[in-house]
Amino acid sequence: MAATVTGLAALAAVPAAASDSPGSGPADATVDMAAVLRAAQIDPQRPDQTMTPGAGASVTAVEQALRAKGLLGPQYVDGHFGTRTVAAYADHQHSLGYAGLAANGLPGEESLRRLGEGRFDVTHVVRPGTRTTHTGKVVNARTKAMLVEAQRLLGRTLVVDQGSYNPGGDPTSAGTHDGGGAVDINVDDMTTATRTKVVTALRKVGFAAWHRTPDQGDWPHHIHAIALGDPDLSSPAQHQAGDYYLGRNGLANEAPDDGPEVKPIRTWEQYQRTR
């Protein structure tokens, strides 16, 4: 099923720091994978060429490497991981023999390390982990850990109605669940207040999460959640993650986020560092 975002746009809209200037290279020849993934999900959804704070230097290093391979024009080496950079990175993944989710234009650990050979080292690696299940539905290990932590915060089990890696499983999902990091949570036994608490907990641990209603589409009440920073996200899920950062609802109408405000927006890895 579909997804959304709130008034958390402030984080994504912060002006880039001086160290993120388009002409600067990666400090100490390193690329922050988590930061690059964040930019690759936010930047294509932006209306302009604004860089994602904290990601500009790493994105520039990736773009320089893509340019060196003849996959990206020099005019796009600007620290902004926009649609041209996503397409160029997908071309790099295809050149390595990858296909499907492994060639989704989001940097995965192995493809990023291979791009950086002789140019940069990779730090803050994000791994989706192996496929497993939660309440009987397929998810990856990272998503499951996030759900388990949200359950701990809530003191209740979250039942997954639709998991990840489910291409064609639900036509109303528009491809959101084709990759990893996407789940729909059953809310049948929840009051309105409880649903809000669940969305809040999911956002705290690193999901872009929204309560979806029948008024919004051809689906029952449910909570839709996308694991921010997951390298296995499908393209529609990538777009929803970017919309969340930018304060939108993740639906086709790009309306303002209608969920509870949770600041700052954190990925799972960032949340873990706060515990």
C-alpha positions as CSV (number, residue, x, y, z in Angstrom):
1,M,0.0,0.0,0.0
2,A,1.1,3.7,-0.2
3,A,3.1,6.1,2.1
4,T,3.7,9.9,3.6
5,V,5.7,12.8,5.8
6,T,5.4,15.9,8.3
7,G,6.8,19.2,9.4
8,L,10.3,17.7,9.5
9,A,11.4,19.6,6.4
10,A,13.8,21.8,8.5
11,L,16.5,19.1,8.6
12,A,16.5,18.5,4.9
13,A,16.3,22.2,4.1
14,V,19.3,23.4,6.2
15,P,21.8,25.3,4.0
16,A,24.9,23.2,3.2
17,A,27.9,23.9,5.3
18,A,31.1,25.3,3.8
19,S,32.7,21.9,3.7
20,D,29.9,20.7,1.5
21,S,30.7,23.1,-1.3
22,P,30.4,21.5,-4.8
23,G,34.0,21.9,-5.5
24,S,35.4,20.2,-2.4
25,G,36.6,16.6,-2.4
26,P,36.1,14.0,0.3
27,A,38.1,14.7,3.5
28,D,40.8,12.1,4.0
29,A,39.6,10.3,0.9
30,T,36.5,8.8,2.5
31,V,32.9,8.6,1.5
32,D,30.2,8.4,4.2
33,M,27.8,5.7,2.8
34,A,24.9,6.7,5.2
35,A,25.2,10.3,4.2
36,V,25.2,9.4,0.5
37,L,22.2,7.2,0.8
38,R,20.3,10.0,2.6
39,A,21.1,12.4,-0.2
40,A,20.2,9.8,-2.9
41,Q,16.7,9.6,-1.3
42,I,16.2,13.3,-0.6
43,D,17.8,15.1,-3.5
44,P,15.8,13.6,-6.4
45,Q,12.6,14.9,-4.7
46,R,13.9,18.4,-4.3
47,P,12.6,21.3,-6.5
48,D,16.1,22.7,-6.8
49,Q,19.8,21.7,-6.6
50,T,20.1,22.1,-2.8
51,M,22.6,19.7,-1.3
52,T,21.7,17.5,1.7
53,P,23.5,18.8,4.8
54,G,26.5,16.7,5.7
55,A,26.5,14.8,2.4
56,G,27.9,17.2,-0.1
57,A,31.6,16.2,0.1
58,S,30.8,12.5,-0.1
59,V,28.3,12.9,-2.9
60,T,30.9,15.0,-4.8
61,A,33.5,12.2,-4.4
62,V,31.0,9.6,-5.8
63,E,30.1,11.9,-8.7
64,Q,33.8,12.5,-9.5
65,A,34.3,8.7,-9.6
66,L,31.2,8.3,-11.9
67,R,32.5,11.0,-14.1
68,A,35.9,9.3,-14.3
69,K,34.2,6.2,-15.6
70,G,32.4,8.2,-18.2
71,L,29.0,7.7,-16.6
72,L,28.2,11.3,-15.5
73,G,28.7,14.6,-17.3
74,P,30.9,17.2,-15.5
75,Q,28.0,19.6,-15.1
76,Y,26.4,17.1,-12.7
77,V,29.4,16.9,-10.4
78,D,27.9,19.3,-7.9
79,G,27.3,17.5,-4.6
80,H,23.6,17.1,-5.3
81,F,22.6,13.4,-5.8
82,G,19.8,14.1,-8.2
83,T,18.1,12.0,-10.8
84,R,21.1,12.2,-13.2
85,T,23.4,10.9,-10.5
86,V,21.0,8.1,-9.5
87,A,20.8,7.0,-13.2
88,A,24.6,7.2,-13.5
89,Y,25.0,5.1,-10.3
90,A,22.6,2.5,-11.7
91,D,24.7,2.4,-14.8
92,H,27.7,1.7,-12.6
93,Q,25.8,-1.1,-10.9
94,H,24.8,-2.6,-14.2
95,S,28.4,-2.4,-15.4
96,L,29.3,-4.7,-12.4
97,G,26.8,-7.2,-13.6
98,Y,24.1,-6.3,-11.0
99,A,20.4,-6.3,-11.8
100,G,17.1,-5.7,-10.1
101,L,17.3,-4.2,-6.6
102,A,21.1,-4.4,-6.8
103,A,21.0,-1.9,-9.6
104,N,18.4,0.5,-8.1
105,G,20.7,3.6,-8.2
106,L,21.2,3.6,-4.4
107,P,24.8,2.9,-3.3
108,G,25.2,-0.5,-1.8
109,E,28.3,-1.5,0.1
110,E,30.0,-3.6,-2.5
111,S,29.2,-1.3,-5.5
112,L,30.3,1.7,-3.6
113,R,33.6,0.1,-2.5
114,R,34.3,-0.9,-6.1
115,L,33.5,2.6,-7.4
116,G,36.0,3.9,-4.8
117,E,38.9,1.6,-5.6
118,G,42.0,3.8,-5.7
119,R,39.9,6.9,-4.9
120,F,38.2,6.7,-1.5
121,D,37.4,4.4,1.4
122,V,33.8,3.8,2.6
123,T,32.7,4.7,6.1
124,H,29.4,4.4,8.0
125,V,28.3,1.4,6.0
126,V,24.6,0.6,6.0
127,R,23.7,-3.1,5.5
128,P,20.0,-4.3,5.1
129,G,21.1,-7.7,6.3
130,T,19.6,-11.1,5.3
131,R,15.9,-11.6,4.6
132,T,13.9,-12.9,7.6
133,T,10.3,-12.6,8.8
134,H,8.3,-10.5,11.3
135,T,4.8,-11.8,12.2
136,G,5.0,-14.1,9.2
137,K,5.9,-11.4,6.6
138,V,9.2,-11.1,4.8
139,V,11.5,-8.2,5.8
140,N,15.3,-7.7,6.0
141,A,17.2,-8.0,9.3
142,R,17.6,-4.2,9.6
143,T,13.9,-3.6,9.2
144,K,13.1,-6.3,11.7
145,A,15.5,-4.8,14.3
146,M,13.7,-1.5,13.8
147,L,10.3,-3.0,14.3
148,V,11.4,-4.9,17.4
149,E,12.7,-1.6,18.9
150,A,9.5,0.2,18.1
151,Q,7.6,-2.6,19.8
152,R,9.8,-2.2,22.9
153,L,9.0,1.5,23.0
154,L,5.3,0.8,22.7
155,G,5.0,-2.3,24.8
156,R,3.0,-4.1,22.1
157,T,3.5,-6.3,19.1
158,L,3.2,-4.8,15.6
159,V,1.5,-7.1,13.2
160,V,2.8,-6.7,9.6
161,D,0.1,-7.1,7.0
162,Q,2.4,-6.6,4.0
163,G,6.2,-6.9,4.2
164,S,9.1,-6.3,1.8
165,Y,10.4,-7.9,-1.4
166,N,6.8,-8.4,-2.5
167,P,6.7,-7.4,-6.2
168,G,3.1,-7.3,-7.5
169,G,1.8,-8.4,-4.1
170,D,-0.7,-5.6,-3.8
171,P,-1.5,-3.4,-6.8
172,T,-2.4,-0.4,-4.6
173,S,1.2,-0.3,-3.4
174,A,2.4,1.0,-6.7
175,G,5.7,-0.8,-6.3
176,T,6.5,0.5,-2.8
177,H,6.9,-3.0,-1.4
178,D,8.9,-4.4,-4.4
179,G,12.1,-3.9,-2.5
180,G,13.3,-3.9,1.1
181,G,12.5,-1.6,4.0
182,A,8.7,-1.3,3.4
183,V,6.0,-2.6,5.7
184,D,2.3,-2.1,6.3
185,I,1.1,-2.4,9.9
186,N,-2.3,-3.8,10.9
187,V,-4.3,-1.2,13.0
188,D,-7.6,-3.1,13.3
189,D,-7.4,-3.3,17.1
190,M,-6.0,0.2,17.6
191,T,-7.7,3.4,18.7
192,T,-7.0,6.6,16.9
193,A,-4.7,7.6,19.8
194,T,-2.8,4.3,19.7
195,R,-2.3,4.6,15.9
196,T,-0.7,8.0,16.5
197,K,1.6,6.5,19.2
198,V,2.6,3.7,16.8
199,V,3.4,6.1,14.0
200,T,5.4,8.2,16.5
201,A,7.4,5.2,17.7
202,L,8.1,4.1,14.1
203,R,9.4,7.6,13.2
204,K,11.6,7.7,16.3
205,V,13.5,4.5,15.3
206,G,14.0,5.6,11.7
207,F,10.9,4.9,9.6
208,A,9.0,7.3,7.4
209,A,5.6,6.3,8.7
210,W,2.0,7.4,8.2
211,H,-1.5,6.3,9.1
212,R,-3.2,5.6,5.8
213,T,-7.0,5.9,5.5
214,P,-9.6,4.7,3.0
215,D,-10.2,8.4,2.1
216,Q,-6.7,8.5,0.6
217,G,-6.8,5.5,-1.6
218,D,-8.2,2.1,-2.3
219,W,-7.0,0.5,0.9
220,P,-8.2,-0.1,4.5
221,H,-6.8,1.8,7.5
222,H,-3.2,0.8,8.0
223,I,0.2,2.3,8.9
224,H,2.6,2.5,6.1
225,A,6.3,2.7,6.9
226,I,9.6,3.0,4.9
227,A,12.9,2.3,6.6
228,L,15.0,5.4,5.9
229,G,18.4,4.8,4.5
230,D,17.7,1.2,3.4
231,P,19.9,0.4,0.3
232,D,17.3,-2.1,-1.0
233,L,14.4,0.4,-1.3
234,S,12.4,0.3,-4.6
235,S,12.2,3.5,-6.6
236,P,8.7,4.4,-5.3
237,A,9.9,3.8,-1.7
238,Q,13.0,5.9,-2.3
239,H,10.7,8.8,-3.4
240,Q,8.5,8.4,-0.3
241,A,11.6,8.5,1.9
242,G,12.7,11.7,0.2
243,D,9.2,13.2,0.6
244,Y,9.3,12.5,4.3
245,Y,12.5,14.4,4.8
246,L,11.0,17.3,2.8
247,G,7.8,17.5,4.9
248,R,5.4,15.8,2.4
249,N,3.0,13.0,2.8
250,G,4.6,10.5,0.4
251,L,1.4,10.2,-1.7
252,A,1.1,11.2,-5.4
253,N,-0.6,14.5,-4.4
254,E,2.6,15.6,-2.5
255,A,0.5,17.2,0.2
256,P,2.0,18.3,3.5
257,D,2.8,15.5,6.0
258,D,-0.2,14.6,8.1
259,G,1.5,12.6,10.8
260,P,3.0,13.4,14.2
261,E,6.0,15.6,14.2
262,V,9.2,13.8,15.4
263,K,12.4,15.8,15.3
264,P,15.1,15.4,14.4
265,I,14.5,12.9,11.6
266,R,16.9,10.0,12.2
267,T,17.8,6.8,10.4
268,W,18.1,3.6,12.4
269,E,21.8,4.0,12.7
270,Q,21.5,7.5,14.0
271,Y,18.8,6.4,16.5
272,Q,21.0,3.7,17.8
273,R,23.7,6.2,18.6
274,T,21.3,8.1,20.9
275,R,20.5,5.0,23.1
